[in-house]
């Protein structure tokens, strides 16, 4: 499950069925990311590492803009 190839695959999909399949794959990735965050922050902490921002927070935060671009470019909601 690679996030960028999956996001790019939405635009490159041939037909609505292929696009829907790729969108489902992207949503599965988002679920996996959310589950990872919830497991790492079981005490409702604001960051992956707890109370302080870390490298993982910065790396993940840099992807958020691309999620928005993908949603707007391909008229989807993830």
N, CA, C and O of each residue as an XYZ file, in Angstrom:
312
protein
N       0.837     -1.185      0.000
C       0.000      0.000      0.000
C       0.880      1.246      0.000
O       1.351      1.685      1.049
N       1.089      1.793     -1.148
C       1.843      3.038     -1.260
C       0.870      4.169     -1.525
O       0.040      4.092     -2.432
N       0.977      5.208     -0.736
C      -0.029      6.267     -0.787
C       0.047      7.109     -2.061
O      -0.987      7.376     -2.672
N       1.245      7.535     -2.479
C       1.333      8.393     -3.656
C       0.951      7.674     -4.946
O       0.215      8.243     -5.753
N       1.422      6.446     -5.175
C       0.961      5.754     -6.386
C      -0.553      5.543     -6.397
O      -1.183      5.585     -7.454
N      -1.130      5.319     -5.225
C      -2.584      5.135     -5.155
C      -3.305      6.437     -5.482
O      -4.293      6.429     -6.216
N      -2.819      7.558     -4.942
C      -3.449      8.850     -5.249
C      -3.320      9.163     -6.740
O      -4.268      9.649     -7.357
N      -2.149      8.887     -7.320
C      -1.940      9.126     -8.747
C      -2.818      8.188     -9.578
O      -3.300      8.560    -10.647
N      -3.017      6.978     -9.077
C      -3.826      5.987     -9.785
C      -5.267      6.396     -9.967
O      -5.927      5.928    -10.895
N      -5.767      7.250     -9.109
C      -7.149      7.717     -9.257
C      -7.300      8.467    -10.577
O      -8.267      8.252    -11.308
N      -6.356      9.337    -10.880
C      -6.416     10.104    -12.113
C      -6.099      9.284    -13.340
O      -6.522      9.631    -14.443
N      -5.362      8.200    -13.171
C      -4.955      7.381    -14.305
C      -5.891      6.198    -14.542
O      -5.706      5.447    -15.500
N      -6.883      6.028    -13.690
C      -7.798      4.894    -13.805
C      -8.638      5.003    -15.081
O      -9.112      6.077    -15.449
N      -8.802      3.866    -15.735
C      -9.632      3.811    -16.942
C     -11.016      3.320    -16.568
O     -11.205      2.139    -16.279
N     -11.977      4.220    -16.573
C     -13.349      3.860    -16.256
C     -13.695      4.107    -14.802
O     -12.828      4.224    -13.936
N     -14.982      4.180    -14.569
C     -15.486      4.483    -13.236
C     -15.244      3.341    -12.248
O     -15.008      3.585    -11.064
N     -15.302      2.106    -12.726
C     -15.087      0.967    -11.832
C     -13.642      0.938    -11.329
O     -13.398      0.700    -10.146
N     -12.699      1.177    -12.218
C     -11.289      1.212    -11.821
C     -11.025      2.378    -10.874
O     -10.259      2.251     -9.918
N     -11.672      3.528    -11.149
C     -11.517      4.691    -10.281
C     -12.079      4.395     -8.895
O     -11.464      4.750     -7.889
N     -13.243      3.749     -8.834
C     -13.864      3.416     -7.549
C     -12.995      2.445     -6.758
O     -12.883      2.565     -5.538
N     -12.378      1.483     -7.445
C     -11.496      0.531     -6.784
C     -10.283      1.241     -6.182
O      -9.880      0.951     -5.055
N      -9.707      2.171     -6.942
C      -8.541      2.907     -6.469
C      -8.909      3.821     -5.306
O      -8.130      3.959     -4.364
N     -10.072      4.442     -5.356
C     -10.534      5.288     -4.250
C     -10.705      4.439     -2.988
O     -10.356      4.876     -1.891
N     -11.241      3.227     -3.144
C     -11.386      2.337     -1.988
C     -10.014      1.995     -1.410
O      -9.850      1.960     -0.190
N      -9.031      1.744     -2.268
C      -7.673      1.465     -1.790
C      -7.127      2.646     -0.993
O      -6.492      2.459      0.045
N      -7.374      3.861     -1.478
C      -6.907      5.057     -0.779
C      -7.591      5.190      0.583
O      -6.950      5.528      1.578
N      -8.881      4.926      0.616
C      -9.601      4.989      1.889
C      -9.076      3.943      2.866
O      -9.001      4.197      4.068
N      -8.712      2.762      2.355
C      -8.132      1.726      3.216
C      -6.811      2.192      3.816
O      -6.507      1.897      4.972
N      -6.025      2.922      3.021
C      -4.764      3.470      3.524
C      -5.038      4.485      4.632
O      -4.350      4.498      5.653
N      -6.051      5.339      4.425
C      -6.403      6.330      5.443
C      -6.840      5.649      6.738
O      -6.488      6.105      7.826
N      -7.599      4.568      6.631
C      -8.030      3.821      7.811
C      -6.815      3.263      8.541
O      -6.737      3.325      9.768
N      -5.865      2.716      7.782
C      -4.650      2.177      8.372
C      -3.856      3.262      9.111
O      -3.360      3.031     10.213
N      -3.741      4.439      8.501
C      -3.049      5.554      9.147
C      -3.763      5.992     10.422
O      -3.131      6.257     11.444
N      -5.084      6.062     10.345
C      -5.854      6.469     11.520
C      -5.717      5.455     12.657
O      -5.569      5.833     13.819
N      -5.768      4.163     12.314
C      -5.609      3.135     13.337
C      -4.226      3.219     13.979
O      -4.083      3.062     15.191
N      -3.218      3.467     13.158
C      -1.860      3.610     13.682
C      -1.759      4.778     14.634
O      -1.105      4.682     15.673
N      -2.400      5.883     14.292
C      -2.377      7.046     15.171
C      -3.091      6.746     16.483
O      -2.596      7.087     17.557
N      -4.249      6.109     16.396
C      -5.005      5.806     17.608
C      -4.255      4.844     18.519
O      -4.310      4.980     19.742
N      -3.554      3.871     17.937
C      -2.777      2.923     18.745
C      -1.588      3.602     19.405
O      -1.249      3.295     20.548
N      -0.953      4.525     18.687
C       0.233      5.173     19.245
C      -0.132      6.264     20.243
O       0.708      6.698     21.032
N      -1.363      6.696     20.207
C      -1.794      7.780     21.078
C      -3.027      7.346     21.856
O      -4.082      7.973     21.761
N      -2.891      6.279     22.620
C      -4.039      5.708     23.319
C      -4.593      6.619     24.410
O      -5.718      6.416     24.867
N      -3.826      7.612     24.831
C      -4.286      8.510     25.888
C      -4.783      9.837     25.329
O      -4.760     10.850     26.027
N      -5.229      9.839     24.079
C      -5.755     11.036     23.414
C      -4.741     12.170     23.385
O      -5.076     13.324     23.648
N      -3.518     11.834     23.069
C      -2.456     12.839     22.944
C      -2.539     13.472     21.563
O      -3.028     12.840     20.627
N      -2.076     14.697     21.418
C      -2.222     15.396     20.136
C      -1.246     14.957     19.043
O      -1.466     15.267     17.872
N      -0.175     14.245     19.393
C       0.835     13.868     18.407
C       1.119     12.368     18.481
O       0.774     11.713     19.464
N       1.749     11.832     17.438
C       2.082     10.413     17.426
C       2.932     10.029     18.630
O       2.732      8.966     19.219
N       3.869     10.879     18.995
C       4.764     10.573     20.105
C       4.248     10.987     21.461
O       4.939     10.792     22.461
N       3.079     11.542     21.532
C       2.523     11.964     22.822
C       2.232     13.447     22.844
O       1.439     13.945     22.045
N       2.884     14.166     23.774
C       2.612     15.589     23.954
C       3.484     16.495     23.093
O       3.189     17.680     22.940
N       4.557     15.941     22.531
C       5.477     16.765     21.741
C       5.532     16.285     20.300
O       5.438     15.090     20.018
N       5.685     17.236     19.404
C       5.762     16.903     17.990
C       7.076     16.186     17.689
O       8.117     16.505     18.263
N       7.010     15.215     16.785
C       8.196     14.449     16.422
C       8.317     14.328     14.908
O       7.539     14.914     14.156
N       9.303     13.561     14.482
C       9.552     13.397     13.051
C       8.360     12.785     12.315
O       8.047     13.198     11.199
N       7.705     11.821     12.919
C       6.560     11.180     12.279
C       5.415     12.177     12.080
O       4.743     12.150     11.049
N       5.196     13.038     13.042
C       4.159     14.067     12.920
C       4.468     15.006     11.757
O       3.576     15.369     10.991
N       5.720     15.392     11.632
C       6.129     16.294     10.544
C       5.991     15.592      9.198
O       5.485     16.176      8.239
N       6.440     14.339      9.125
C       6.352     13.591      7.870
C       4.899     13.410      7.451
O       4.558     13.627      6.288
N       4.056     13.022      8.371
C       2.643     12.827      8.042
C       1.966     14.157      7.723
O       1.150     14.237      6.805
N       2.300     15.179      8.466
C       1.707     16.497      8.226
C       2.016     17.034      6.844
O       1.210     17.758      6.260
N       3.186     16.681      6.314
C       3.538     17.147      4.975
C       2.680     16.498      3.893
O       2.615     17.003      2.772
N       2.025     15.389      4.214
C       1.158     14.713      3.239
C      -0.250     15.299      3.188
O      -0.961     15.113      2.200
N      -0.654     15.997      4.226
C      -2.045     16.459      4.316
C      -2.450     17.352      3.147
O      -3.581     17.264      2.669
N      -1.555     18.197      2.687
C      -1.860     19.048      1.539
C      -2.148     18.232      0.291
O      -3.027     18.581     -0.497
N      -1.408     17.144      0.112
C      -1.626     16.284     -1.059
C      -2.975     15.579     -0.990
O      -3.595     15.329     -2.023
N      -3.433     15.257      0.211
C      -4.759     14.641      0.342
C      -5.825     15.616     -0.150
O      -6.743     15.227     -0.873
N      -5.703     16.869      0.239
C      -6.660     17.893     -0.181
C      -6.616     18.090     -1.688
O      -7.661     18.189     -2.333
N      -5.424     18.147     -2.250
C      -5.271     18.301     -3.705
C      -5.932     17.136     -4.433
O      -6.626     17.336     -5.430
N      -5.718     15.922     -3.938
C      -6.312     14.737     -4.565
C      -7.827     14.796     -4.509
O      -8.496     14.511     -5.502
N      -8.375     15.165     -3.360
C      -9.832     15.266     -3.236
C     -10.410     16.287     -4.214
O     -11.409     16.017     -4.881
N      -9.792     17.438     -4.294
C     -10.318     18.492     -5.168
C     -10.077     18.196     -6.644
O     -10.927     18.495     -7.483
N      -8.941     17.620     -6.962
C      -8.609     17.352     -8.364
C      -9.513     16.284     -8.973
O      -9.885     16.371    -10.144
N      -9.862     15.287     -8.184
C     -10.619     14.169     -8.713
C     -12.054     14.132     -8.202
O     -12.775     13.152     -8.394
N     -12.458     15.230     -7.541
C     -13.830     15.382     -7.048
C     -14.273     14.174     -6.220
O     -15.297     13.549     -6.497
N     -13.470     13.863     -5.193
C     -13.792     12.771     -4.290
C     -13.712     13.284     -2.865
O     -13.167     14.357     -2.604
N     -14.257     12.508     -1.957
C     -14.170     12.815     -0.534
C     -13.684     11.575      0.180
O     -14.352     10.541      0.160
N     -12.520     11.669      0.816
C     -11.940     10.513      1.508
C     -12.125     10.609      2.996
O     -11.696      9.719      3.731
